[in-house]
Each structure stands twice: as structure tokens, then as C-alpha cells.
């Protein structure tokens, strides 16, 4: 059985102010968002270390190209 990790984008100045960004705006992460993304990256790295690697191609990473991701 596989594993699936889902994560939303981290905090931007707009999202911290309660504004809905929609699809057109693509602001960079705020300082808080960068810190959250770094913590998430560390947590996922620990989880990935514990996953079995049955063969090549067993790991796939998909990410948005948005700056806030």
C-alpha cells in the first residue's frame, strides 16, 4: 500500500489578511509561510525516511508551480 501526503500552500500576506487569492494572483510566501514550509519539509523528510522503497520509481512528488507553494 502506498502513502499520500497532501499540503496546501503556506501563509502569504494576502492570506494572512483574509483575502481569497483565486487563481490569478501568485504572491510569494510571507516570513511565517516560509517558516511553515521549512517545518513541513522537515516533517515530510522524516516520514520519507521511514517509507519502504520497493524499487526505482516508487516515489513521486507533484507540486504546483505557484510561488506560494
C-alpha positions in Angstrom: 0.0 0.0 0.0 1.3 3.5 -0.8 1.4 6.7 1.2 -0.1 10.0 0.2 0.9 13.4 1.7 -1.3 16.5 0.9 -0.4 20.0 1.9 -1.8 23.4 1.0 0.2 26.5 0.3 1.6 28.3 3.3 0.9 31.8 4.5 1.1 34.8 2.2 0.5 38.5 3.2 -2.9 38.2 1.4 -4.0 35.0 3.1 -3.0 36.4 6.5 -5.2 39.4 5.8 -8.1 37.0 4.9 -8.1 37.8 1.2 -9.0 35.0 -1.2 -6.3 34.8 -3.8 -8.0 32.8 -6.5 -6.0 31.7 -9.5 -4.7 34.9 -10.9 -2.6 36.3 -8.0 0.6 34.5 -7.1 2.3 36.3 -4.2 5.4 34.9 -2.6 5.2 33.4 0.9 5.3 35.7 3.9 8.1 35.1 6.5 5.6 33.0 8.5 4.8 31.0 5.4 8.5 30.3 4.7 8.9 29.1 8.3 5.8 26.8 7.9 7.1 25.4 4.6 10.5 24.7 6.1 8.9 22.8 9.1 6.7 20.9 6.7 9.7 19.9 4.5 11.5 18.6 7.6 8.4 16.6 8.7 8.0 15.1 5.3 11.7 14.2 5.1 11.4 12.3 8.3 8.3 10.4 7.0 10.0 9.6 3.7 13.0 8.1 5.6 10.5 5.6 7.2 8.9 4.6 3.9 9.9 1.3 2.3 11.5 1.8 -1.2 10.5 -1.3 -3.1 12.0 -0.3 -6.4 13.0 2.6 -8.7 10.2 5.0 -9.5 8.4 4.2 -6.2 8.4 7.8 -5.1 6.6 10.6 -7.0 6.4 14.2 -5.9 3.9 16.6 -7.5 3.8 20.3 -6.7 2.2 23.4 -8.0 4.4 25.9 -9.8 2.8 28.7 -7.8 5.2 30.8 -5.7 3.1 30.3 -2.6 3.6 26.5 -2.7 
